[in-house]
Amino acid sequence: MGLIGRLLSPLRTPPPSVPERLEAALAAHKAGDTRKALGLWVPLAEAGEPRALNALGALYLEGDGVTRDEAHAAMLITRAARAGQATAMRNLALLYFEGRGVPQDHAISGEWYNRAADLGDPEAADMVSWMHLVGGGVTQDYARTLKYGLQAANAGSREAMARLGDLYHNALGVERDVVAAAEWWGKAAALGQHDAQAMLGAAYLMGSGVPRDIVAALTWLYRARKGRSDVADAFIAKAEAAATPAERAEAARLADTPPGDAP
């Protein structure tokens, strides 16, 4: 082809990049077109792309568009995790925690959760924080509960926020600080964490870390009870006994408003 022909010929469109294909696959899956998503993920997974391996593993785990095969899912997710993909590490940790596609092993689960958390995965950090609190599969270590709890809480985890409130209230790995406890419970409560709502209500009832306020106490306790928090039951009767009928009515009214609004 001569120069003029080359100048006049249509420009070739470059093929989509790997990130573009990954984004298109995710969009297709979210739109319910799993067949299209598979058509994009499978070649990428065969080429060893960790994010595609992890996504394909998730499909096999749930039987989404493919025959359910937990062992194959675990193999794919393991490849992605070993390649350094944080989400895959967290997913593999869950497989070992539950014994899906791999033998149940909480120690191995803890190792993978730790790796994912150290790469900045907030959900893994939340799980690591909890595991170190209860000593499940890892050593009980309140300092690590605090460290990873802060990481998860700062990323928006209401469960981690509630856990931090408990640490400060019970002096687990930190000096007892009722103000800090109430602050963390307050953050979690505003996001709808029901046990934190109960503990915040108890804090208002006792004036622990916050000014004593019977209406606020009952409001949070009623919200917690609606969320079926068992913790609330230990304080509601005492709070109601300390409240006037008008205060109980006001608390009941406020409890029906969104948690972030009042009191």
N, C-alpha and C positions, 0 to 999 in steps of 0.2 A: 504494500500500500504506500502510495507516495505521500509527500508532506501534506498536500491539500486534502487528500483522503483522510489522513490521520486527524487533521484539524477539524474536518467536518463530521467525523464519526462520533456517535454519542459517547459521552464520558462514562466510563465504567463506575458503577457505584461500589464502593468498598464493602466487603462483607461486614455484618454486625460484629462488634467486639464482644469479648466474653462477658464483660459487665452488662452490655446491652442485651445479650441473649439471656443472661440470668434474670435481668429485670423483666424481660418479656415473658419468661417462663413463670415467674412469680405472679405477674399480672394476670396471665392466663389461668393459673390455678385459682387465684382469688375470684376470678370471674366464673369459675365452675367449669372451665375447659381443661380438664386434666389431660385429655389426649394431646392437646397442643403443648401443654407444659412438659409432658413426657417426651415429646418429639424434640424439645429443646434441651431438657435435662440429660437425657440418656447419652447423646454424643459427648456432652461435656463431661459426664461422669466417666465414660469410657476413656476419655483423655486424661482422667485423674484430677479434674477440677473439684476441690474440696467442698465448695458450697453446693455444687450439683450432686455430689455423692451424698451429702447430708440430706438434701431435699428428697432425693430418690429413696434413701433409707427411710425417711418419714412416711413416704407413700407405701412402701412395703410393710412397714410396721402396722399401719392402720388398714391395709387393703384398699387403698384409695386409687382406683384406676388400674390396679394390678392385683394379682393373687396375693393374699396376705401371707407373708413369710417373715417371721420375726428373726430367724437365724440369718437370713439374707440381709434383712434390714440392719442387724447388728454388725455384719461384716462391712457393709457400705459405710455406716456411721463410724466404725472403728478406723477405716481408711482415712476418712475426713478428719477425725480427731487426731490421728497420728501425723497428719499433714499440718496441724497447728490451727485448725478452725475451731474457734472458741465455742460457737453454738453447738457444733458436733461433740465437743468435749462434754458439754453440759448434758446433751442428749444421751451420750454413752454412759455418763454417770447415772442418769435416771434408769437406763436399762439394767445396769448392775445393781442398782438399789432395789428395783422391782423384780429382777430375775427374768427379764423378757429377752429372749434370743441369746442370752448368756447366763451362766450360773449366777444365782444371786450372791453378791459379795459386797457388803457395805464398806469394807476397807478399800477395795478397788474403786468403788463408787466415790468415796471421799477423796481419793487421789485425783480423779478426773474432775470432780467439782472444784477442788483446789486449783488445778491447772487453769480451768476456765475462769475462775474468779480472779486469778492473778493476771489474766489477760483482759480484765475489765468487764466480764460478763456479770451484770447486776443480779440476774436470777440465780446464777451459780453462787455468787457472793452471799445471797440471802440463805441459800441452802447450807453453805459452809458454816455460816454463823449459827444456824440452828443446830447443825450436827455437832459443832464444838460445844454448844450449850448442854446438849443432852448426852454427849459422848457416844453418838451412834455411828459406828464405823471409824471414828477418829477419837483421839484422846479428848477428854473434857478439858477445855482451855478457854476460860472466860476472856482472856486478852484477845484471842483470835475471834471469839464471838463478837466482841466489841469492834475489832478492826473491820471484819467483813460485814458486820451489821451496819456500821457507818457507811461503808461503800454502797451497800444496797439501799439504805435509807436515803442517802444523798441522790440516788438514782430514782427515788420515788416509791420504794417498796413500803407499803403500809405495815406489812408483817414485821419487817425489820425495825421500823419505827416503834411499834408496840414492844418488841423484844428489848430495844434499848431502854425504854421506859422501865421495864421489869429489872434490867441490870442495875440501873441507878437506884431504883426503889429498894432492891434487895441487897445492894452492895456486893454484887457479883463481879469481881475483877476491877471494881472502881470504888471510890469513896461514896458512901451513901449521899445522895443529892436529890431531895424530894422535889426541888424546883425543876431540875433537869428531867426527872421522871415524868412530872406533870406536863412539861413542854413536849416531850416525845409522845406521850399518850395523846396529847391534844392534837398533834400533827396526824397521828394515825387515826384518831377518832373522827377528825374532819374528813378523812378519806373513806370512812365507813368501816373501819376495823372494829368489830363489835366488842371484843374483849377489852380493847383499849378504851372504848366508850365507857364500859363498866368501871374500869380502873380510874378513868378521869372523873366519873361520877362519884366514886368513893373518895377521891382526892378532894373534890368540892365539899363533900359531906363532912370530912374531917378537917378541912382547912389545911391540907398537907401539900405544900408547894404552890397552892393557890388560895385566895381568900375563901373563907367558908361561905357557901352560897347554896341554900337548900333547893332553890328553883333550878339552878344549874345542875346540881347533883342529880335531882330527879329526872331532869330532861335527858341527861346522858344515860342514866340508868334505864329509863323507859326505851330509849333508842336501842340500847344494848339488848334489852329483853326482846324487843321486836326482831332483832337479829339473831335471837336464840342463843345469846351468850349465857352460859351457865354461871359465869362469874357474877352477873348482875343480881342473881337471886339472893346472894349473901348480904346485899346492902339495901335492897329496895324497901324491905319492911322497916328498917331503922330510919331510912330517909323519909318515908311516908309518915312515920310516927312523929318526926321532928317538924313536919310541914303543916301549915294551915290548909283548910279546904281550898282556899283561893290559890295558894301556892301549888297545890297538887294539880288544880285545874290548869293553871298557867303552864306548868311543866308538861302536862299532857298535850296542850296546844302546841307548845314549842317542839315537842318530840316529833310532831308530824311535819315539821319543816325540814328542808335539806340540812344535813349535819354541818355544812360549812357556813350556814346562815346565822344560827343562834344556838345557845346564848353566846 
